[in-house]
Amino acid sequence: MAKKEKNFRGYSSRKVNIKEVKQRFLIVCEGAKTEPNYFKNFRVPKTVIDVKGVGENPSRLVQSAIKLKAEADEEYDQIWCVFDRDDWPPQDFNNAIYKAESHNLKVAYSNEAFELWYVLHFEFLNTGIPRDDYCKKMTRLLGKKYQKNSDIIYDELINKQPTAMAMVQPD
């Protein structure tokens, strides 16, 4: 005998007027090209993510993010400030993190360059290497010359993203 589906309180089992809730993200990057080229290629609708490459030091980048947040037509659910440790003075770097957090902005930074994130798609790396060595390492790992500011780097790394995520997730 077939099981009969019950309708409780006269409600139909079909879904009516259900709206999917999507978060909106603003990612403000230190670099004008490398980081934005990666983030803009996320496979999400363009209404979900807004990426700005501002080309500024960490403190000015955070200030730009605060300004963009205030000027936004719509509210963002999360705002991320992405910058490198580079050779910025420690006070500038630390103040940027403090100011971002005090304005409910999230921070992601790489030590020393964003290319570290690319390397983590292939292997664990927990030692500092010079900035130029990241590019050499990427050339070896990709099996072809690494092109800084590549428009297709996200597509080249997407299949290795679970490896990178595992490298940065706390145990």
LUMROMAR-525931 format. One record per residue: x, y, z of N, C-alpha, C in turn; residue number from 1; chain; residue in one letter. Coordinates in steps of 0.001 Angstrom, whole numbers, plus 500000, padded with zeros to 6 digits. Layout:
site npx=X&npy=Y&npz=Z&capx=X&capy=Y&capz=Z&cpx=X&cpy=Y&cpz=Z&nr=NUM&kette=A&rest=A
...
% end
This chain:
site npx=500849&npy=498825&npz=500000&capx=500000&capy=500000&capz=500000&cpx=500891&cpy=501233&cpz=500000&nr=1&kette=A&rest=M
site npx=500615&npy=502209&npz=499156&capx=501415&capy=503432&capz=499053&cpx=501185&cpy=504312&cpz=500269&nr=2&kette=A&rest=A
site npx=502249&npy=504930&npz=500710&capx=502175&capy=505814&capz=501880&cpx=501574&cpy=507146&cpz=501438&nr=3&kette=A&rest=K
site npx=500573&npy=507601&npz=502135&capx=499890&capy=508844&capz=501790&cpx=500568&cpy=510004&cpz=502509&nr=4&kette=A&rest=K
site npx=500898&npy=511076&npz=501741&capx=501545&capy=512259&capz=502330&cpx=500495&cpy=513080&cpz=503060&nr=5&kette=A&rest=E
site npx=500814&npy=513480&npz=504281&capx=499887&capy=514284&capz=505079&cpx=500115&cpy=515758&cpz=504835&nr=6&kette=A&rest=K
site npx=499053&npy=516501&npz=504788&capx=499128&capy=517962&capz=504792&cpx=498705&cpy=518415&cpz=506175&nr=7&kette=A&rest=N
site npx=499617&npy=519065&npz=506882&capx=499293&capy=519545&capz=508212&cpx=498670&cpy=520923&cpz=508122&nr=8&kette=A&rest=F
site npx=497610&npy=521129&npz=508885&capx=496910&capy=522415&capz=508961&cpx=496530&cpy=522939&cpz=507586&nr=9&kette=A&rest=R
site npx=496306&npy=522054&npz=506647&capx=495834&capy=522461&capz=505341&cpx=496904&cpy=523040&cpz=504429&nr=10&kette=A&rest=G
site npx=498174&npy=523003&npz=504854&capx=499245&capy=523546&capz=504017&cpx=499605&cpy=522557&cpz=502928&nr=11&kette=A&rest=Y
site npx=499855&npy=523079&npz=501764&capx=500293&capy=522269&capz=500641&cpx=501762&cpy=521918&cpz=500842&nr=12&kette=A&rest=S
site npx=502220&npy=520815&npz=500276&capx=503619&capy=520425&capz=500409&cpx=504518&cpy=521166&cpz=499413&nr=13&kette=A&rest=S
site npx=503933&npy=521943&npz=498496&capx=504770&capy=522667&capz=497530&cpx=505288&cpy=523959&cpz=498151&nr=14&kette=A&rest=R
site npx=506454&npy=524389&npz=497672&capx=507070&capy=525611&capz=498191&cpx=506544&cpy=526809&cpz=497409&nr=15&kette=A&rest=K
site npx=506208&npy=527845&npz=498142&capx=505660&capy=529041&capz=497525&cpx=506441&cpy=530260&cpz=498011&nr=16&kette=A&rest=V
site npx=506808&npy=531112&npz=497076&capx=507468&capy=532389&capz=497385&cpx=508662&cpy=532233&cpz=498330&nr=17&kette=A&rest=N
site npx=509540&npy=531325&npz=498029&capx=510740&capy=531147&capz=498846&cpx=511875&cpy=531884&cpz=498166&nr=18&kette=A&rest=I
site npx=512502&npy=532765&npz=498911&capx=513605&capy=533558&capz=498381&cpx=514900&cpy=533064&cpz=498999&nr=19&kette=A&rest=K
site npx=515867&npy=532746&npz=498145&capx=517165&capy=532296&capz=498632&cpx=517920&cpy=533497&cpz=499197&nr=20&kette=A&rest=E
site npx=518438&npy=533334&npz=500399&capx=519183&capy=534403&capz=501044&cpx=520641&cpy=534287&cpz=500639&nr=21&kette=A&rest=V
site npx=521186&npy=535345&npz=500079&capx=522586&capy=535364&capz=499676&cpx=523280&cpy=536496&cpz=500402&nr=22&kette=A&rest=K
site npx=524460&npy=536207&npz=500860&capx=525246&capy=537250&capz=501488&cpx=525952&cpy=538045&cpz=500399&nr=23&kette=A&rest=Q
site npx=526234&npy=539295&npz=500718&capx=526994&capy=540164&capz=499813&cpx=528334&cpy=540456&cpz=500453&nr=24&kette=A&rest=R
site npx=529393&npy=540372&npz=499644&capx=530751&capy=540569&capz=500113&cpx=531417&cpy=541716&cpz=499359&nr=25&kette=A&rest=F
site npx=532174&npy=542499&npz=500087&capx=533071&capy=543486&capz=499498&cpx=534476&cpy=543062&cpz=499885&nr=26&kette=A&rest=L
site npx=535337&npy=542920&npz=498884&capx=536737&capy=542572&capz=499132&cpx=537582&cpy=543730&cpz=498625&nr=27&kette=A&rest=I
site npx=538288&npy=544381&npz=499542&capx=539137&capy=545527&capz=499203&cpx=540583&cpy=545048&cpz=499287&nr=28&kette=A&rest=V
site npx=541282&npy=545120&npz=498161&capx=542622&capy=544530&capz=498046&cpx=543700&cpy=545588&cpz=497941&nr=29&kette=A&rest=C
site npx=544839&npy=545278&npz=498527&capx=546015&capy=546144&capz=498402&cpx=546456&cpy=546249&cpz=496953&nr=30&kette=A&rest=E
site npx=546547&npy=545116&npz=496295&capx=546990&capy=545103&capz=494901&cpx=545900&cpy=545585&cpz=493958&nr=31&kette=A&rest=G
site npx=546320&npy=546214&npz=492892&capx=545361&capy=546699&capz=491900&cpx=544957&cpy=545605&cpz=490915&nr=32&kette=A&rest=A
site npx=545786&npy=544550&npz=490765&capx=545476&capy=543511&capz=489779&cpx=545547&cpy=542082&cpz=490306&nr=33&kette=A&rest=K
site npx=546651&npy=541689&npz=490955&capx=546847&capy=540281&capz=491314&cpx=545677&cpy=539746&cpz=492131&nr=34&kette=A&rest=T
site npx=545385&npy=540369&npz=493261&capx=544302&capy=539894&capz=494121&cpx=542936&cpy=540048&cpz=493455&nr=35&kette=A&rest=E
site npx=542609&npy=541223&npz=492891&capx=541300&capy=541341&capz=492246&cpx=541079&cpy=540319&cpz=491131&nr=36&kette=A&rest=P
site npx=542122&npy=540019&npz=490353&capx=541962&capy=539025&capz=489284&cpx=541580&cpy=537666&cpz=489839&nr=37&kette=A&rest=N
site npx=542069&npy=537331&npz=490996&capx=541714&capy=536060&capz=491627&cpx=540275&cpy=536105&cpz=492139&nr=38&kette=A&rest=Y
site npx=539969&npy=537098&npz=492947&capx=538652&capy=537154&capz=493587&cpx=537514&cpy=537414&cpz=492605&nr=39&kette=A&rest=F
site npx=537744&npy=538188&npz=491576&capx=536682&capy=538479&capz=490607&cpx=536259&cpy=537248&cpz=489821&nr=40&kette=A&rest=K
site npx=537084&npy=536226&npz=489839&capx=536752&capy=535005&capz=489111&cpx=536089&cpy=533941&cpz=489974&nr=41&kette=A&rest=N
site npx=535775&npy=534268&npz=491226&capx=535006&capy=533333&capz=492046&cpx=533745&cpy=532973&cpz=491272&nr=42&kette=A&rest=F
site npx=533347&npy=531739&npz=491379&capx=532180&capy=531276&capz=490622&cpx=530900&cpy=531507&cpz=491425&nr=43&kette=A&rest=R
site npx=530608&npy=532781&npz=491604&capx=529385&capy=533218&capz=492274&cpx=528800&cpy=534348&cpz=491428&nr=44&kette=A&rest=V
site npx=527500&npy=534598&npz=491552&capx=526928&capy=535714&capz=490798&cpx=527628&cpy=537029&cpz=491138&nr=45&kette=A&rest=P
site npx=527778&npy=537876&npz=490167&capx=528483&capy=539148&capz=490350&cpx=527785&cpy=540052&cpz=491367&nr=46&kette=A&rest=K
site npx=526515&npy=539786&npz=491658&capx=525805&capy=540568&capz=492677&cpx=526212&cpy=540168&cpz=494088&nr=47&kette=A&rest=T
site npx=526898&npy=539038&npz=494244&capx=527279&capy=538533&capz=495553&cpx=528610&cpy=539120&cpz=496010&nr=48&kette=A&rest=V
site npx=529503&npy=539370&npz=495074&capx=530855&capy=539792&capz=495438&cpx=531242&cpy=541042&cpz=494659&nr=49&kette=A&rest=I
site npx=531807&npy=541983&npz=495382&capx=532296&capy=543228&capz=494796&cpx=533764&cpy=543337&cpz=495195&nr=50&kette=A&rest=D
site npx=534654&npy=543467&npz=494221&capx=536093&capy=543477&capz=494486&cpx=536680&cpy=544802&cpz=494032&nr=51&kette=A&rest=V
site npx=537457&npy=545409&npz=494915&capx=538132&capy=546671&capz=494606&cpx=539620&cpy=546508&cpz=494852&nr=52&kette=A&rest=K
site npx=540425&npy=546816&npz=493865&capx=541874&capy=546844&capz=494020&cpx=542304&cpy=548284&cpz=494169&nr=53&kette=A&rest=G
site npx=542751&npy=548668&npz=495359&capx=543001&capy=550087&capz=495626&cpx=544471&cpy=550494&cpz=495568&nr=54&kette=A&rest=V
site npx=545393&npy=549524&npz=495618&capx=546813&capy=549847&capz=495505&cpx=547322&cpy=550792&cpz=496586&nr=55&kette=A&rest=G
site npx=546989&npy=550493&npz=497851&capx=547390&capy=551360&capz=498962&cpx=548017&cpy=550544&cpz=500081&nr=56&kette=A&rest=E
site npx=548721&npy=551222&npz=500985&capx=549292&capy=550535&capz=502135&cpx=548147&cpy=550078&cpz=503053&nr=57&kette=A&rest=N
site npx=548428&npy=549190&npz=504003&capx=547349&capy=548630&capz=504823&cpx=546447&cpy=549659&cpz=505515&nr=58&kette=A&rest=P
site npx=547017&npy=550683&npz=506145&capx=546183&capy=551673&capz=506845&cpx=545268&cpy=552418&cpz=505880&nr=59&kette=A&rest=S
site npx=545799&npy=552826&npz=504763&capx=544976&capy=553547&capz=503776&cpx=543953&cpy=552617&cpz=503138&nr=60&kette=A&rest=R
site npx=544315&npy=551354&npz=502959&capx=543379&capy=550379&capz=502411&cpx=542168&cpy=550235&cpz=503341&nr=61&kette=A&rest=L
site npx=542421&npy=550093&npz=504639&capx=541328&capy=549973&capz=505610&cpx=540471&cpy=551238&cpz=505585&nr=62&kette=A&rest=V
site npx=541113&npy=552395&npz=505504&capx=540359&capy=553652&capz=505425&cpx=539484&cpy=553665&cpz=504173&nr=63&kette=A&rest=Q
site npx=540011&npy=553188&npz=503052&capx=539225&capy=553101&capz=501816&cpx=538047&cpy=552149&cpz=501974&nr=64&kette=A&rest=S
site npx=538263&npy=551028&npz=502657&capx=537175&capy=550070&capz=502886&cpx=536069&cpy=550693&cpz=503736&nr=65&kette=A&rest=A
site npx=536449&npy=551440&npz=504755&capx=535462&capy=552118&capz=505609&cpx=534658&cpy=553114&cpz=504775&nr=66&kette=A&rest=I
site npx=535348&npy=553842&npz=503930&capx=534676&capy=554825&capz=503060&cpx=533751&cpy=554129&cpz=502061&nr=67&kette=A&rest=K
site npx=534215&npy=553045&npz=501445&capx=533374&capy=552304&capz=500496&cpx=532129&cpy=551745&cpz=501184&nr=68&kette=A&rest=L
site npx=532307&npy=551282&npz=502410&capx=531172&capy=550768&capz=503186&cpx=530140&cpy=551872&cpz=503404&nr=69&kette=A&rest=K
site npx=530601&npy=553060&npz=503759&capx=529695&capy=554188&capz=504029&cpx=528990&cpy=554678&cpz=502769&nr=70&kette=A&rest=A
site npx=529673&npy=554593&npz=501627&capx=529119&capy=555102&capz=500371&cpx=528296&cpy=554072&cpz=499604&nr=71&kette=A&rest=E
site npx=528286&npy=552823&npz=500059&capx=527625&capy=551743&capz=499322&cpx=526124&cpy=551969&cpz=499214&nr=72&kette=A&rest=A
site npx=525590&npy=551671&npz=498034&capx=524139&capy=551765&capz=497802&cpx=523396&cpy=550689&cpz=498600&nr=73&kette=A&rest=D
site npx=524006&npy=549515&npz=498681&capx=523419&capy=548407&capz=499434&cpx=524392&cpy=547999&cpz=500527&nr=74&kette=A&rest=E
site npx=523870&npy=547371&npz=501545&capx=524715&capy=546944&capz=502657&cpx=525427&cpy=545637&cpz=502319&nr=75&kette=A&rest=E
site npx=526666&npy=545530&npz=502752&capx=527430&capy=544295&capz=502596&cpx=527322&cpy=543491&cpz=503878&nr=76&kette=A&rest=Y
site npx=527257&npy=542167&npz=503738&capx=527222&capy=541291&capz=504914&cpx=528619&cpy=541107&cpz=505500&nr=77&kette=A&rest=D
site npx=529623&npy=541087&npz=504623&capx=531010&capy=540966&capz=505075&cpx=531892&cpy=541855&cpz=504209&nr=78&kette=A&rest=Q
site npx=532806&npy=542524&npz=504860&capx=533793&capy=543333&capz=504145&cpx=535165&cpy=542832&cpz=504568&nr=79&kette=A&rest=I
site npx=535974&npy=542494&npz=503570&capx=537314&capy=541951&capz=503800&cpx=538357&cpy=542922&cpz=503294&nr=80&kette=A&rest=W
site npx=539400&npy=543111&npz=504071&capx=540572&capy=543887&capz=503675&cpx=541695&cpy=542874&cpz=503444&nr=81&kette=A&rest=C
site npx=542248&npy=542867&npz=502243&capx=543262&capy=541886&capz=501867&cpx=544549&cpy=542623&cpz=501528&nr=82&kette=A&rest=V
site npx=545604&npy=542318&npz=502288&capx=546881&capy=542984&capz=502008&cpx=548044&cpy=542078&cpz=502375&nr=83&kette=A&rest=F
site npx=549208&npy=542462&npz=501891&capx=550445&capy=541726&capz=502168&cpx=551123&cpy=542323&cpz=503388&nr=84&kette=A&rest=D
site npx=551928&npy=541504&npz=504047&capx=552753&capy=542009&capz=505152&cpx=553833&cpy=542931&cpz=504592&nr=85&kette=A&rest=R
site npx=554403&npy=542529&npz=503466&capx=555421&capy=543335&capz=502771&cpx=556452&cpy=543899&cpz=503749&nr=86&kette=A&rest=D
site npx=556937&npy=545066&npz=503403&capx=557899&capy=545771&capz=504248&cpx=557242&cpy=546957&cpz=504937&nr=87&kette=A&rest=D
site npx=555924&npy=546899&npz=505089&capx=555232&capy=548001&capz=505763&cpx=555744&cpy=548091&cpz=507195&nr=88&kette=A&rest=W
site npx=555850&npy=549294&npz=507725&capx=556263&capy=549427&capz=509130&cpx=555289&cpy=548648&cpz=510026&nr=89&kette=A&rest=P
site npx=555817&npy=547965&npz=511046&capx=554941&capy=547179&capz=511925&cpx=553780&cpy=547983&cpz=512495&nr=90&kette=A&rest=P
site npx=554020&npy=549242&npz=512813&capx=552951&capy=550070&capz=513375&cpx=551812&cpy=550250&cpz=512371&nr=91&kette=A&rest=Q
site npx=552140&npy=550477&npz=511098&capx=551107&capy=550638&capz=510062&cpx=550324&cpy=549337&cpz=509900&nr=92&kette=A&rest=D
site npx=551044&npy=548240&npz=509829&capx=550422&capy=546927&capz=509647&cpx=549493&cpy=546601&cpz=510821&nr=93&kette=A&rest=F
site npx=549983&npy=546734&npz=512041&capx=549190&capy=546428&capz=513235&cpx=548012&cpy=547377&cpz=513403&nr=94&kette=A&rest=N
site npx=548229&npy=548664&npz=513132&capx=547134&capy=549639&capz=513228&cpx=546033&cpy=549332&cpz=512219&nr=95&kette=A&rest=N
site npx=546426&npy=548877&npz=511032&capx=545430&capy=548543&capz=510010&cpx=544537&cpy=547406&cpz=510496&nr=96&kette=A&rest=A
site npx=545142&npy=546387&npz=511077&capx=544362&capy=545249&capz=511586&cpx=543434&cpy=545704&cpz=512711&nr=97&kette=A&rest=I
site npx=543963&npy=546483&npz=513641&capx=543153&capy=546975&capz=514757&cpx=541980&cpy=547830&cpz=514257&nr=98&kette=A&rest=Y
site npx=542266&npy=548747&npz=513346&capx=541213&capy=549647&capz=512845&cpx=540148&cpy=548869&cpz=512075&nr=99&kette=A&rest=K
site npx=540580&npy=547902&npz=511267&capx=539616&capy=547087&capz=510517&cpx=538691&cpy=546351&cpz=511482&nr=100&kette=A&rest=A
site npx=539274&npy=545701&npz=512463&capx=538470&capy=544931&capz=513414&cpx=537537&cpy=545819&cpz=514222&nr=101&kette=A&rest=E
site npx=537978&npy=547038&npz=514541&capx=537128&capy=547954&capz=515304&cpx=535949&cpy=548475&cpz=514478&nr=102&kette=A&rest=S
site npx=536035&npy=548330&npz=513151&capx=534933&capy=548721&capz=512261&cpx=534202&cpy=547495&cpz=511695&nr=103&kette=A&rest=H
site npx=534375&npy=546356&npz=512349&capx=533733&capy=545101&capz=511940&cpx=534106&cpy=544666&cpz=510523&nr=104&kette=A&rest=N
site npx=535329&npy=544963&npz=510129&capx=535851&capy=544504&capz=508850&cpx=536740&cpy=543292&cpz=509131&nr=105&kette=A&rest=L
site npx=536770&npy=542380&npz=508201&capx=537608&capy=541193&capz=508343&cpx=538931&cpy=541438&cpz=507618&nr=106&kette=A&rest=K
site npx=539985&npy=540782&npz=508074&capx=541318&capy=540976&capz=507509&cpx=541881&cpy=539639&cpz=507055&nr=107&kette=A&rest=V
site npx=542460&npy=539644&npz=505865&capx=543229&capy=538496&capz=505368&cpx=544541&cpy=539072&cpz=504851&nr=108&kette=A&rest=A
site npx=545644&npy=538586&npz=505418&capx=546930&capy=539092&capz=504941&cpx=547857&cpy=537925&cpz=504659&nr=109&kette=A&rest=Y
site npx=548770&npy=538162&npz=503753&capx=549754&capy=537140&capz=503410&cpx=551134&cpy=537636&cpz=503809&nr=110&kette=A&rest=S
site npx=551979&npy=536683&npz=504101&capx=553330&capy=537012&capz=504511&cpx=554291&cpy=536301&cpz=503571&nr=111&kette=A&rest=N
site npx=554740&npy=536811&npz=502593&capx=555011&capy=538200&capz=502335&cpx=554192&cpy=538714&cpz=501158&nr=112&kette=A&rest=E
site npx=553717&npy=537821&npz=500305&capx=552992&capy=538246&capz=499110&cpx=551768&cpy=537361&cpz=498894&nr=113&kette=A&rest=A
site npx=550814&npy=537863&npz=498123&capx=549584&capy=537123&capz=497840&cpx=549875&cpy=535790&cpz=497156&nr=114&kette=A&rest=F
site npx=550994&npy=535716&npz=496454&capx=551360&capy=534473&capz=495782&cpx=551531&cpy=533311&cpz=496764&nr=115&kette=A&rest=E
site npx=551738&npy=533610&npz=498046&capx=551774&capy=532544&capz=499044&cpx=550481&cpy=531733&cpz=498977&nr=116&kette=A&rest=L
site npx=549352&npy=532402&npz=498835&capx=548060&capy=531718&capz=498735&cpx=548048&cpy=530784&cpz=497525&nr=117&kette=A&rest=W
site npx=548625&npy=531214&npz=496422&capx=548699&capy=530359&capz=495235&cpx=549549&cpy=529115&cpz=495518&nr=118&kette=A&rest=Y
site npx=550690&npy=529301&npz=496164&capx=551583&capy=528175&capz=496484&cpx=550846&cpy=527165&cpz=497358&nr=119&kette=A&rest=V
site npx=550043&npy=527642&npz=498304&capx=549319&capy=526740&capz=499209&cpx=548317&cpy=525850&cpz=498474&nr=120&kette=A&rest=L
site npx=547982&npy=526183&npz=497241&capx=547125&capy=525318&capz=496445&cpx=547852&cpy=524019&cpz=496076&nr=121&kette=A&rest=H
site npx=549171&npy=524032&npz=496187&capx=549982&capy=522886&capz=495796&cpx=550656&cpy=522185&cpz=496969&nr=122&kette=A&rest=F
site npx=551123&npy=522989&npz=497945&capx=551907&capy=522410&capz=499023&cpx=551886&cpy=523302&cpz=500255&nr=123&kette=A&rest=E
site npx=552131&npy=522663&npz=501398&capx=552220&capy=523406&capz=502649&cpx=553550&cpy=524146&cpz=502695&nr=124&kette=A&rest=F
site npx=553505&npy=525369&npz=503138&capx=554709&capy=526185&capz=503250&cpx=554604&cpy=526986&cpz=504534&nr=125&kette=A&rest=L
site npx=555484&npy=526731&npz=505477&capx=555415&capy=527458&capz=506746&cpx=556722&cpy=528164&cpz=507065&nr=126&kette=A&rest=N
site npx=557425&npy=528547&npz=506038&capx=558667&capy=529275&capz=506222&cpx=558658&cpy=530492&cpz=505314&nr=127&kette=A&rest=T
site npx=559309&npy=531538&npz=505759&capx=559379&capy=532724&capz=504928&cpx=560332&cpy=532532&cpz=503757&nr=128&kette=A&rest=G
site npx=559898&npy=532960&npz=502602&capx=560786&capy=532968&capz=501443&cpx=560687&cpy=534342&cpz=500806&nr=129&kette=A&rest=I
site npx=561737&npy=534775&npz=500126&capx=561693&capy=536098&capz=499488&cpx=560583&cpy=536183&cpz=498441&nr=130&kette=A&rest=P
site npx=560052&npy=537364&npz=498295&capx=558959&capy=537652&capz=497371&cpx=559216&cpy=537087&cpz=495974&nr=131&kette=A&rest=R
site npx=560415&npy=537277&npz=495437&capx=560728&capy=536798&capz=494094&cpx=560662&cpy=535276&cpz=494003&nr=132&kette=A&rest=D
site npx=560932&npy=534599&npz=495102&capx=560922&capy=533136&capz=495080&cpx=559515&cpy=532568&cpz=494946&nr=133&kette=A&rest=D
site npx=558490&npy=533303&npz=495365&capx=557121&capy=532831&capz=495166&cpx=556840&cpy=532660&cpz=493682&nr=134&kette=A&rest=Y
site npx=557248&npy=533621&npz=492879&capx=556998&capy=533563&capz=491436&cpx=557762&cpy=532399&cpz=490809&nr=135&kette=A&rest=C
site npx=559006&npy=532191&npz=491227&capx=559797&capy=531060&capz=490712&cpx=559132&cpy=529740&cpz=491101&nr=136&kette=A&rest=K
site npx=558671&npy=529667&npz=492337&capx=558014&capy=528457&capz=492828&cpx=556725&cpy=528202&cpz=492049&nr=137&kette=A&rest=K
site npx=555975&npy=529247&npz=491767&capx=554734&capy=529086&capz=491000&cpx=555016&cpy=528612&cpz=489576&nr=138&kette=A&rest=M
site npx=556079&npy=529092&npz=488982&capx=556452&capy=528627&capz=487643&cpx=556711&cpy=527119&cpz=487681&nr=139&kette=A&rest=T
site npx=557446&npy=526668&npz=488684&capx=557725&capy=525239&capz=488816&cpx=556440&cpy=524449&cpz=489076&nr=140&kette=A&rest=R
site npx=555598&npy=524931&npz=489972&capx=554381&capy=524205&capz=490335&cpx=553356&cpy=524156&cpz=489202&nr=141&kette=A&rest=L
site npx=553254&npy=525238&npz=488444&capx=552311&capy=525280&capz=487323&cpx=552819&cpy=524510&cpz=486107&nr=142&kette=A&rest=L
site npx=554139&npy=524337&npz=486036&capx=554724&capy=523685&capz=484868&cpx=554812&cpy=524604&cpz=483666&nr=143&kette=A&rest=G
site npx=554695&npy=525891&npz=483922&capx=554823&capy=526923&capz=482890&cpx=555136&cpy=528236&cpz=483586&nr=144&kette=A&rest=K
site npx=555531&npy=529238&npz=482829&capx=555918&capy=530517&capz=483426&cpx=554720&cpy=531151&cpz=484132&nr=145&kette=A&rest=K
site npx=554907&npy=531453&npz=485399&capx=553875&capy=532151&capz=486170&cpx=553783&cpy=533589&cpz=485677&nr=146&kette=A&rest=Y
site npx=552577&npy=534018&npz=485387&capx=552334&capy=535383&capz=484939&cpx=551677&cpy=536181&cpz=486061&nr=147&kette=A&rest=Q
site npx=552424&npy=537106&npz=486627&capx=551849&capy=537980&capz=487660&cpx=550679&cpy=538738&cpz=487035&nr=148&kette=A&rest=K
site npx=549635&npy=538965&npz=487784&capx=548434&capy=539675&capz=487341&cpx=547646&cpy=538912&cpz=486277&nr=149&kette=A&rest=N
site npx=547794&npy=537595&npz=486247&capx=547080&capy=536768&capz=485274&cpx=545570&cpy=536865&cpz=485485&nr=150&kette=A&rest=S
site npx=544836&npy=536972&npz=484383&capx=543373&capy=536988&capz=484428&cpx=542803&cpy=535585&cpz=484626&nr=151&kette=A&rest=D
site npx=543612&npy=534553&npz=484383&capx=543093&capy=533181&capz=484429&cpx=543642&cpy=532361&cpz=485588&nr=152&kette=A&rest=I
site npx=544362&npy=532986&npz=486511&capx=544976&capy=532229&capz=487598&cpx=543941&cpy=531479&cpz=488431&nr=153&kette=A&rest=I
site npx=542783&npy=532073&npz=488653&capx=541745&capy=531390&capz=489437&cpx=541364&cpy=530079&cpz=488764&nr=154&kette=A&rest=Y
site npx=541148&npy=530109&npz=487459&capx=540774&capy=528903&capz=486729&cpx=541886&cpy=527859&cpz=486765&nr=155&kette=A&rest=D
site npx=543134&npy=528305&npz=486791&capx=544262&capy=527376&capz=486853&cpx=544380&cpy=526712&cpz=488232&nr=156&kette=A&rest=E
site npx=543844&npy=527358&npz=489258&capx=544000&capy=526854&capz=490622&cpx=542733&cpy=526239&cpz=491213&nr=157&kette=A&rest=L
site npx=541590&npy=526428&npz=490589&capx=540309&capy=526044&capz=491186&cpx=540268&cpy=524579&cpz=491615&nr=158&kette=A&rest=I
site npx=540836&npy=523677&npz=490834&capx=540793&capy=522257&capz=491195&cpx=541669&cpy=521935&cpz=492398&nr=159&kette=A&rest=N
site npx=542580&npy=522823&npz=492730&capx=543476&capy=522602&capz=493858&cpx=543047&cpy=523391&cpz=495100&nr=160&kette=A&rest=K
site npx=541937&npy=524095&npz=494998&capx=541489&capy=524940&capz=496100&cpx=541237&cpy=524168&cpz=497400&nr=161&kette=A&rest=Q
site npx=540684&npy=522946&npz=497353&capx=540496&capy=522211&capz=498622&cpx=541820&cpy=521996&cpz=499372&nr=162&kette=A&rest=P
site npx=542898&npy=521787&npz=498637&capx=544212&capy=521619&capz=499269&cpx=544592&cpy=522882&cpz=499994&nr=163&kette=A&rest=T
site npx=544427&npy=524030&npz=499351&capx=544778&capy=525310&capz=499967&cpx=543913&cpy=525585&cpz=501193&nr=164&kette=A&rest=A
site npx=542644&npy=525293&npz=501097&capx=541738&capy=525537&capz=502226&cpx=542143&cpy=524669&cpz=503423&nr=165&kette=A&rest=M
site npx=542550&npy=523442&npz=503163&capx=542982&capy=522553&capz=504246&cpx=544234&cpy=523090&cpz=504920&nr=166&kette=A&rest=A
site npx=545076&npy=523804&npz=504161&capx=546325&capy=524333&capz=504709&cpx=546079&cpy=525460&cpz=505707&nr=167&kette=A&rest=M
site npx=544986&npy=526206&npz=505533&capx=544764&capy=527367&capz=506383&cpx=543669&cpy=527156&cpz=507428&nr=168&kette=A&rest=V
site npx=543007&npy=526014&npz=507413&capx=541963&capy=525726&capz=508389&cpx=542602&cpy=525276&cpz=509696&nr=169&kette=A&rest=Q
site npx=542140&npy=525809&npz=510810&capx=542670&capy=525348&capz=512096&cpx=542227&cpy=523918&cpz=512361&nr=170&kette=A&rest=P
site npx=543040&npy=523182&npz=513073&capx=542698&capy=521780&capz=513413&cpx=541568&cpy=521704&cpz=514388&nr=171&kette=A&rest=D
% end
